[in-house]
């Protein structure tokens, strides 16, 4: 692995040096971020905790990686100038993978299967209200509910028998004329 510094620029306003580099890694995979940080710190004569690698780009089939790094004057300046995800990616002390101390919020377990209750435990009150069979809902009776799938007998109005002939059949005297 060989690191070549393409461009080095001092940025006094942000208390850092900005470095563009190229890594040639013939016959090897893309080197790890920690290894590159150590090599850059060695070449630039800086502390490796102050080196923040912003990004590295590799192309398929090429044994070359192009990257951009920032070398800060101190870790405190790096924490002030960098995004949290970049600091986590570079394993900066004080920023990293911490476990949350907050208690987890209770999730809705009404649809999840529950363990059998022990004797003496009370069942929590059900907060959802379901319509009871004793109190029918106020729904207008219309023809669209007749014969609807999934309707309970209380929801389907009774069908009244019609004394008149159905509309789709022609009267008998018209049938005779056609014959």
C-alpha positions in Angstrom: 0.0 0.0 0.0 1.3 3.4 -1.0 -0.2 6.8 -0.1 0.5 9.7 -2.4 -0.7 13.2 -1.2 -2.2 15.0 -4.3 -3.1 18.3 -2.7 -2.5 19.8 0.8 -4.2 23.1 1.8 -4.1 24.9 5.2 -7.4 26.3 6.4 -6.6 28.6 9.4 -10.3 29.6 9.8 -11.3 26.1 10.8 -7.9 25.2 12.4 -7.3 22.3 10.0 -5.3 21.1 7.0 -7.2 19.6 4.1 -5.6 16.8 2.3 -6.5 15.0 -1.0 -4.7 11.6 -1.4 -4.4 8.6 -3.6 -3.8 5.1 -2.3 -2.3 2.5 -4.6 -3.1 -1.0 -3.3 -2.0 -3.5 -6.0 -3.1 -7.1 -5.4 -4.9 -6.0 -2.1 -8.4 -5.0 -1.1 -9.3 -1.4 -0.2 -7.4 -0.6 3.0 -9.2 0.0 6.2 -9.8 3.5 7.5 -7.7 3.0 10.6 -4.7 1.9 8.6 -5.0 4.9 6.3 -5.3 7.3 9.3 -2.1 5.9 10.8 -0.2 6.3 7.5 -1.5 9.8 6.9 -0.6 10.8 10.5 2.9 9.5 10.0 3.4 11.3 6.6 2.0 14.6 7.9 3.7 14.3 11.3 0.4 14.7 13.1 -1.4 12.9 15.9 -3.6 10.1 14.5 -6.6 11.2 16.7 -6.6 14.5 14.9 -6.8 13.0 11.4 -10.4 12.7 10.2 -11.0 10.8 6.9 -14.0 12.4 5.2 -14.4 9.9 2.3 -12.6 7.3 0.2 -13.7 6.3 -3.3 -12.7 3.1 -5.1 -13.6 2.0 -8.6 -14.2 -1.6 -9.6 -11.2 -3.1 -11.4 -8.8 -0.3 -10.4 -6.3 -0.8 -7.6 -6.5 2.8 -6.6 -8.5 4.7 -4.0 -9.0 8.4 -3.9 -9.7 10.1 -0.6 -10.2 13.3 1.3 -9.0 13.9 4.9 -8.8 16.7 7.4 -6.1 17.1 10.0 -7.2 19.3 12.9 -5.1 21.0 15.5 -6.9 19.2 18.3 -9.7 16.6 18.9 -11.9 19.4 20.4 -11.6 21.4 17.2 -12.5 18.2 15.2 -15.6 17.6 17.3 -16.7 21.2 16.7 -16.0 21.2 12.9 -17.3 17.7 11.9 -20.6 16.0 11.6 -21.5 13.4 14.2 -21.6 10.6 11.7 -18.1 11.4 10.3 -16.8 11.4 13.9 -18.4 8.0 14.6 -17.0 6.6 11.4 -13.5 7.7 12.4 -13.9 6.4 16.0 -13.1 9.7 17.7 -12.9 9.5 21.5 -16.1 10.7 23.2 -18.2 10.2 20.2 -19.2 6.7 19.2 -21.5 3.8 19.7 -23.1 4.4 23.0 -26.1 2.4 24.4 -29.0 4.6 25.1 -29.8 5.1 28.8 -33.4 6.0 28.1 -36.0 3.4 28.8 -37.6 2.0 25.7 -41.1 3.3 24.9 -43.9 0.7 25.4 -45.1 -0.7 22.1 -48.6 -1.7 21.2 -48.7 -5.4 22.1 -52.4 -5.9 21.5 -51.8 -7.8 18.3 -48.8 -9.8 19.6 -49.4 -13.1 21.2 -49.2 -12.9 25.0 -47.9 -15.4 27.5 -50.6 -17.2 29.6 -51.6 -15.3 32.7 -50.7 -16.7 36.2 -53.4 -17.1 38.7 -54.0 -14.0 40.7 -52.9 -11.6 37.9 -55.5 -9.2 36.7 -56.2 -8.9 33.0 -55.6 -5.2 31.8 -58.8 -3.4 30.8 -59.4 -3.4 27.1 -59.4 0.1 25.9 -61.0 -0.6 22.5 -64.7 -0.5 22.3 -66.5 -2.9 20.1 -70.2 -2.5 19.1 -72.3 -4.9 21.1 -75.1 -7.0 19.6 -77.7 -5.4 21.9 -77.1 -1.9 20.6 -77.4 -1.9 16.8 -75.6 0.9 15.0 -77.6 3.7 13.4 -77.2 2.9 9.8 -79.7 3.8 7.1 -81.3 0.9 5.5 -80.5 0.8 1.8 -80.5 -1.8 -0.9 -76.7 -1.9 -1.0 -76.5 -3.9 2.3 -78.7 -6.6 1.0 -76.8 -9.8 0.5 -73.5 -8.1 1.4 -70.7 -10.5 2.2 -69.8 -10.6 5.9 -72.9 -8.9 7.1 -74.5 -10.1 10.3 -78.2 -11.0 10.3 -79.0 -7.9 12.3 -77.5 -5.7 9.7 -79.3 -7.1 6.7 -82.9 -5.9 6.4 -85.6 -8.5 5.7 -86.5 -8.8 2.1 -90.2 -8.0 1.4 -92.0 -10.2 -1.1 -93.2 -8.4 -4.1 -96.6 -9.2 -5.6 -95.9 -7.6 -9.0 -94.1 -9.5 -11.7 -90.4 -9.0 -11.9 -89.4 -6.2 -14.2 -87.0 -8.2 -16.3 -89.5 -10.7 -17.6 -91.9 -9.6 -20.3 -95.7 -9.9 -19.8 -97.4 -13.1 -20.9 -99.4 -11.6 -23.6 -96.3 -10.3 -25.3 -94.8 -13.8 -25.1 -97.7 -15.3 -27.1 -97.4 -12.7 -29.8 -93.8 -13.7 -30.5 -94.7 -17.4 -30.9 
